Amino acid sequence: MRNTWVHFEVTSEGYADAVIRIGMSTTCVYPLPLEDAFRLAHQSGFDGVEVMVTRDEATQDAATLRALSARYSLPIFSVHAPVLLLTHFVWGRDPRVKLERSAALAAEVGASTVVVHPPFRWQAGYAEDFLDIVRALGRQTGIEIAVENMFPWKIGGRGVKAYSPGWDTTRMDCDAVTLDFSHCALSGHDSLAMATALGDRLRHVHLCDGSGSLDEGRVFDEHLLPGQGSEPVAEVLRLLAAGDWTGQIVAEVNTRSARSERERLAMLADTLAFARTHTRTPA
């Protein structure tokens, strides 16, 4: 049986506290080892984790993940498929196989969701059938395959169509979507408008922020702590809480600037506190 993601705890102030459980992506502590991610998520007070599948074989092994989950009393909420350029050779080069193995891993560790990016345009056959593959795999496995919003690419100041069918998930015929605030900032897409447009198809949130800032003409995927960028993160969280949303919120923030473990823990705790504050609703 997979984990359920919503619980109610009425506080003395008359609020239903922590209505939506908050997880932490293992990418939050990159490049630290996987066990450090579980340990720091536990110490910070998160309710669970999202595992990014990488070249680290521990992230690919169900037995190792189940052992870490038990050791730190943290359920695995979701698995992020190895779709980044730096994971190009993880589980071979066929993106369909990568997605299928991610769903199988999610089932083995009790996760309910697989996060996947839209295909790159040059992944021709997979890109053409991507939405059909996602829907069929979701129905076959019972795992929600949540397609993540991305952003336009520019090379030499000119727009490049990097993703197919595109980067904007509001225009895709898929059943489940992951909303990433940093990617919204890069694309110039208002995240509150995106959340509203997606409606029931919004099933997963990567909690972070972004300013969409430019540096010498390049746009960086910042993954700032929530509240440090320009996206209406608090408003989106309150919208979800008010609607008795049953999806998952997973912190995906960049803590590489931390100069010590104590500083990294403070960044993670601030992220969690932000989420807790804005997912409280009147009881």
C-alpha positions as CSV (number, residue, x, y, z in Angstrom):
1,M,0.0,0.0,0.0
2,R,1.4,3.4,-0.9
3,N,1.6,6.3,1.4
4,T,-1.2,8.8,1.8
5,W,-0.1,12.5,1.8
6,V,-2.7,14.5,3.8
7,H,-3.3,14.6,7.5
8,F,-5.1,17.0,9.8
9,E,-3.9,18.3,13.2
10,V,-6.0,21.0,14.8
11,T,-3.9,23.6,16.7
12,S,-5.0,25.6,19.7
13,E,-5.3,28.6,17.4
14,G,-8.1,26.8,15.4
15,Y,-6.0,25.9,12.3
16,A,-5.7,22.6,10.6
17,D,-1.9,22.5,10.7
18,A,0.3,20.7,8.1
19,V,-2.7,19.6,6.0
20,I,-0.4,18.8,3.1
21,R,2.7,16.8,3.9
22,I,6.0,18.3,2.8
23,G,8.9,16.3,1.4
24,M,12.5,17.1,0.5
25,S,14.2,16.2,-2.8
26,T,17.6,14.5,-2.4
27,T,18.9,17.2,-4.8
28,C,18.6,19.8,-2.1
29,V,21.9,18.6,-0.6
30,Y,23.7,17.9,-3.8
31,P,26.5,16.8,-4.1
32,L,26.3,15.1,-0.7
33,P,25.8,11.3,-0.6
34,L,22.3,9.8,-0.6
35,E,22.3,8.9,3.1
36,D,23.2,12.5,4.0
37,A,20.0,13.6,2.1
38,F,17.8,11.3,4.2
39,R,19.6,12.3,7.4
40,L,19.3,16.0,6.8
41,A,15.7,15.7,5.7
42,H,15.0,13.9,9.0
43,Q,16.9,16.4,11.1
44,S,15.0,19.3,9.3
45,G,11.6,17.8,10.1
46,F,10.4,16.9,6.6
47,D,7.7,14.3,6.2
48,G,9.3,12.3,3.4
49,V,11.7,12.5,0.5
50,E,11.8,12.5,-3.3
51,V,14.7,10.5,-4.8
52,M,16.4,11.9,-7.8
53,V,17.8,8.9,-9.8
54,T,21.5,9.7,-10.6
55,R,24.7,7.9,-11.5
56,D,24.9,7.0,-7.8
57,E,23.9,3.4,-7.8
58,A,22.3,3.8,-4.3
59,T,19.6,6.0,-5.9
60,Q,18.7,3.2,-8.3
61,D,18.5,0.3,-5.8
62,A,15.1,-0.3,-4.1
63,A,16.6,-2.3,-1.2
64,T,19.0,0.5,-0.3
65,L,16.3,3.1,-0.6
66,R,13.9,1.1,1.6
67,A,16.6,0.6,4.2
68,L,17.3,4.4,4.3
69,S,13.6,5.1,4.5
70,A,13.2,2.8,7.5
71,R,16.4,4.0,9.2
72,Y,15.3,7.7,9.1
73,S,11.5,7.1,9.4
74,L,10.9,8.9,6.1
75,P,8.6,7.5,3.4
76,I,9.6,8.0,-0.2
77,F,7.0,10.2,-1.7
78,S,8.3,10.2,-5.3
79,V,11.0,9.3,-7.7
80,H,12.5,11.7,-10.2
81,A,13.3,10.0,-13.5
82,P,17.0,10.4,-14.7
83,V,16.2,12.9,-17.4
84,L,19.0,15.4,-16.9
85,L,21.9,15.7,-19.2
86,L,24.2,14.6,-16.5
87,T,22.2,11.3,-16.1
88,H,22.3,10.6,-19.9
89,F,23.7,7.1,-19.5
90,V,21.8,6.0,-16.4
91,W,19.9,2.9,-17.2
92,G,21.0,3.1,-20.8
93,R,20.2,5.7,-23.4
94,D,16.5,4.8,-24.2
95,P,14.4,7.5,-22.4
96,R,11.3,5.2,-22.5
97,V,13.3,2.5,-20.6
98,K,14.4,5.1,-18.1
99,L,10.8,6.1,-17.4
100,E,9.6,2.5,-17.1
101,R,12.4,1.7,-14.7
102,S,11.6,4.8,-12.7
103,A,8.0,3.7,-12.3
104,A,9.1,0.2,-11.3
105,L,11.4,1.6,-8.7
106,A,8.7,3.9,-7.4
107,A,6.4,0.8,-7.0
108,E,9.1,-1.1,-5.1
109,V,9.8,1.7,-2.6
110,G,6.1,2.6,-2.1
111,A,6.2,6.0,-3.9
112,S,3.1,7.2,-5.6
113,T,4.6,9.5,-8.1
114,V,7.3,9.7,-10.8
115,V,8.4,13.1,-12.0
116,V,9.5,13.3,-15.6
117,H,10.6,16.2,-17.9
118,P,9.2,16.6,-21.4
119,P,11.5,14.9,-23.9
120,F,14.2,16.8,-25.8
121,R,13.2,17.4,-29.4
122,W,16.1,15.2,-30.7
123,Q,14.7,12.2,-28.8
124,A,12.5,11.8,-31.9
125,G,10.5,8.5,-31.5
126,Y,10.1,8.9,-27.8
127,A,9.1,12.6,-28.1
128,E,6.4,11.7,-30.7
129,D,4.8,9.2,-28.5
130,F,5.6,10.7,-25.1
131,L,2.1,11.7,-23.9
132,D,0.7,8.3,-24.9
133,I,3.6,6.5,-23.1
134,V,3.0,8.6,-20.0
135,R,-0.7,7.9,-19.9
136,A,-0.3,4.1,-20.7
137,L,2.4,3.7,-18.1
138,G,0.4,5.5,-15.4
139,R,-2.6,3.2,-16.0
140,Q,-0.5,0.1,-16.2
141,T,1.4,0.7,-12.9
142,G,-1.0,2.9,-10.9
143,I,1.8,5.4,-10.5
144,E,1.1,9.0,-11.2
145,I,3.5,10.2,-13.9
146,A,3.7,13.9,-13.3
147,V,5.2,15.9,-16.2
148,E,7.2,18.9,-15.1
149,N,6.9,22.3,-16.6
150,M,10.2,23.5,-18.2
151,F,11.3,26.7,-19.9
152,P,12.4,28.0,-23.3
153,W,16.0,27.8,-24.3
154,K,18.1,30.5,-26.0
155,I,21.4,29.9,-27.8
156,G,23.2,33.0,-29.1
157,G,20.3,35.1,-28.2
158,R,17.9,33.1,-30.4
159,G,15.1,30.9,-29.1
160,V,15.6,27.2,-29.6
161,K,12.8,24.6,-29.4
162,A,14.5,22.2,-27.0
163,Y,11.5,20.2,-25.8
164,S,8.8,18.3,-27.6
165,P,5.8,18.6,-27.4
166,G,7.0,21.7,-25.6
167,W,7.9,23.2,-22.2
168,D,4.5,24.5,-21.2
169,T,2.5,21.7,-19.4
170,T,-0.7,23.8,-19.5
171,R,-0.8,23.0,-23.3
172,M,-0.1,19.3,-22.9
173,D,-2.7,16.5,-22.8
174,C,-1.4,14.7,-19.7
175,D,-3.3,13.7,-16.6
176,A,-0.7,14.8,-14.0
177,V,1.7,17.7,-13.8
178,T,4.6,18.8,-11.6
179,L,4.8,22.6,-11.1
180,D,8.3,23.9,-10.5
181,F,8.5,27.6,-9.4
182,S,12.0,28.1,-10.6
183,H,11.1,26.9,-14.1
184,C,8.1,29.2,-14.0
185,A,10.3,32.2,-13.4
186,L,12.6,31.2,-16.2
187,S,9.8,30.9,-18.7
188,G,8.0,34.1,-17.6
189,H,5.0,32.0,-16.6
190,D,3.1,33.2,-13.6
191,S,2.9,30.2,-11.3
192,L,-0.4,31.1,-9.8
193,A,-1.9,31.4,-13.2
194,M,-0.4,28.1,-14.1
195,A,-1.7,26.4,-11.0
196,T,-5.2,27.8,-11.6
197,A,-5.1,26.7,-15.3
198,L,-4.0,23.2,-14.5
199,G,-6.7,22.6,-11.9
200,D,-7.0,18.9,-10.9
201,R,-4.1,18.0,-13.2
202,L,-1.7,19.7,-10.8
203,R,-0.5,16.7,-8.7
204,H,3.0,17.6,-7.6
205,V,4.9,20.7,-6.6
206,H,8.6,21.4,-6.5
207,L,8.9,24.0,-3.8
208,C,11.5,26.7,-4.6
209,D,11.5,30.1,-6.1
210,G,13.2,32.0,-8.9
211,S,13.8,35.5,-10.2
212,G,14.4,34.6,-13.9
213,S,17.6,36.7,-13.6
214,L,20.1,37.0,-16.4
215,D,23.8,36.8,-16.2
216,E,25.7,37.7,-19.3
217,G,22.7,36.7,-21.4
218,R,22.4,33.3,-19.8
219,V,19.4,32.4,-17.6
220,F,20.1,30.2,-14.6
221,D,17.7,27.7,-13.0
222,E,18.1,29.1,-9.5
223,H,15.9,27.0,-7.2
224,L,16.0,29.7,-4.6
225,L,14.5,29.3,-1.2
226,P,10.7,30.1,-1.3
227,G,10.1,33.8,-0.7
228,Q,13.5,34.8,-2.1
229,G,12.4,35.2,-5.7
230,S,9.6,36.8,-7.7
231,E,7.1,33.9,-8.0
232,P,3.8,34.0,-6.0
233,V,4.8,30.8,-4.1
234,A,2.8,31.6,-0.9
235,E,-0.3,32.4,-2.9
236,V,-0.1,29.0,-4.8
237,L,0.4,27.1,-1.5
238,R,-2.6,28.8,0.0
239,L,-4.7,28.1,-3.1
240,L,-3.8,24.4,-2.8
241,A,-4.5,24.2,0.9
242,A,-7.8,26.0,0.6
243,G,-8.9,23.5,-2.1
244,D,-8.2,20.4,0.1
245,W,-5.5,19.4,-2.4
246,T,-4.2,15.9,-2.1
247,G,-1.0,16.1,-4.1
248,Q,2.6,16.3,-2.9
249,I,4.8,19.3,-2.1
250,V,8.6,18.5,-2.3
251,A,11.3,21.1,-1.6
252,E,13.8,21.3,-4.4
253,V,16.0,24.2,-3.3
254,N,19.7,24.9,-3.9
255,T,21.7,24.9,-0.7
256,R,25.2,24.7,-2.3
257,S,26.0,28.1,-1.0
258,A,25.9,26.8,2.6
259,R,29.3,27.0,4.3
260,S,28.5,24.5,7.0
261,E,26.0,21.7,7.8
262,R,24.4,24.0,10.3
263,E,23.8,26.7,7.6
264,R,22.4,24.1,5.2
265,L,20.1,22.8,7.9
266,A,18.9,26.4,8.5
267,M,18.1,26.8,4.8
268,L,16.1,23.6,4.8
269,A,14.3,24.5,8.0
270,D,13.4,27.9,6.6
271,T,12.0,26.2,3.4
272,L,9.9,23.8,5.5
273,A,8.6,26.6,7.8
274,F,7.5,28.6,4.7
275,A,5.6,25.6,3.4
276,R,4.0,24.9,6.8
277,T,2.9,28.5,7.2
278,H,1.2,28.7,3.9
279,T,-0.5,25.4,3.9
280,R,-2.4,26.0,7.1
281,T,-6.1,26.6,6.7
282,P,-8.9,27.4,9.2
283,A,-10.1,24.2,10.8
